[in-house]
Amino acid sequence: MNILIIGANGTTGRKMVELIGKQGQHQAIAVVREENQINDLIALGASEVRLGDLTKDVTDVVKDADVVIFAAGAGGASEELTRAVDQDGAIKVIDAAKASGIERFLMLSSIGADHPQGDLKVYLESKGAADRHLKDSGLDYTIVRPGPLSYDEPSGTIETKEHFDSYEGREVSRDDIAALFVTLIDHPTQKRQFEVLSGPFPIAEALRNQ
């Protein structure tokens, strides 16, 4: 299958591309903003790299994809850019995927997106709006909401629940989140949303428990 990764040059997106390339079962189509990122993504294992700007038209970006993974984020930029990428950009990709006949959409969201507050309020509001749009789209979706992300080495283990009461001290590795998404490619969970923290369960087992 052709797996389209929006936000492929981010830390988590790059790991997704690398894992898919190493496994060799599917083709990773990486979407990046800058032309100078293309060769690097090819070297990581992307079968194709496309230029795409989430603040502009994305109709052609999603063509020929079987599964879309949305892993893009404004990365602490201005409130305006955060809404343009994490909310409006995600909505554009969802609509383009639906118009193109793509049925499966995997969304990297965040714990707290339903109750935005604090310093990350705009970011969480944007993620929540995108998630709601995806739920209303009619697509076969999985929304993954990790807790705080770390740059730690992958553990290969996580815990998933519909909702955690607390996530203090349970940062989850970005590498483990990338591995979770790659596992989801062959583990369809129709119209499902769950939260993810570090935990004791191998990724495949954690998904079976959902």
C-alpha positions, -999 to 999 in steps of 0.1 A, spaced: 0 0 0 10 36 -5 12 53 29 12 91 27 29 108 56 20 144 61 47 161 82 73 135 71 103 158 80 93 161 117 110 139 143 81 114 145 73 115 108 109 108 98 109 77 120 77 66 103 93 69 69 124 50 81 104 22 97 82 17 66 112 17 44 130 -9 65 100 -32 67 96 -31 29 59 -41 30 45 -7 20 57 24 2 62 56 22 52 87 3 67 116 23 52 151 22 75 180 31 75 217 26 111 223 14 127 210 -17 160 207 1 145 180 24 137 156 -5 171 138 -8 172 132 30 138 116 30 147 94 1 178 83 19 156 74 50 135 50 29 108 71 12 97 57 -21 85 92 -32 87 127 -18 61 153 -25 62 190 -18 31 202 0 22 234 20 -7 229 44 -15 266 42 -23 261 4 -41 237 -18 -33 200 -10 -56 183 -36 -27 169 -56 -7 160 -26 -29 131 -15 -33 114 -49 -27 76 -52 -25 71 -14 -41 42 3 -37 54 38 -30 90 51 -10 96 82 -12 131 95 18 138 117 23 175 109 25 203 134 35 239 136 60 231 164 54 259 188 51 286 161 27 316 163 -9 311 172 -19 320 136 5 294 121 -6 268 146 -42 271 136 -32 272 99 -13 239 101 -27 218 130 -63 228 124 -70 242 90 -42 222 73 -54 189 88 -90 197 77 -78 204 42 -60 170 40 -91 152 54 -113 168 28 -89 161 0 -85 125 11 -123 120 11 -126 137 -23 -99 114 -37 -116 82 -24 -91 75 3 -108 56 30 -83 53 59 -69 82 79 -45 80 109 -43 111 130 -15 121 154 -33 142 179 -27 149 216 -40 142 251 -60 172 262 -74 181 228 -110 179 242 -102 202 271 -77 228 259 -60 249 285 -27 263 297 2 273 275 -8 248 248 -44 260 246 -43 271 209 -25 239 199 -49 217 217 -79 237 204 -65 232 169 -60 194 174 -95 190 188 -111 208 159 -92 187 134 -102 155 153 -139 164 153 -138 171 116 -122 137 110 -149 120 131 -176 137 110 -159 130 77 -172 94 72 -136 81 68 -123 51 85 -101 68 111 -79 61 141 -70 91 163 -40 86 185 -36 110 214 -2 106 231 8 122 263 39 143 266 65 132 240 102 125 247 133 120 226 142 89 246 152 57 228 123 34 219 112 10 245 88 -10 223 62 -8 250 33 15 257 -2 16 273 -34 27 256 -67 37 271 -97 56 260 -88 81 287 -61 83 313 -68 101 346 -32 112 349 -1 112 327 24 128 350 58 111 347 47 89 318 63 106 288 62 84 257 90 81 232 85 97 198 100 66 183 74 44 200 46 66 187 61 62 152 62 25 156 26 25 168 15 43 137 34 19 114 18 -10 133 -17 5 128 -12 4 90 -19 -34 91 -42 -32 122 -73 -14 111 -93 1 139 -124 16 125 -136 49 139 -114 46 170 -98 72 193 -74 64 222 -47 79 244 -12 66 247 14 68 275 46 49 282 37 15 297 45 -22 300 27 -36 269 43 -44 236 28 -22 209 9 -50 191 -5 -62 224 -16 -27 234 -35 -24 202 -52 -57 206 -65 -45 240 -82 -16 223 
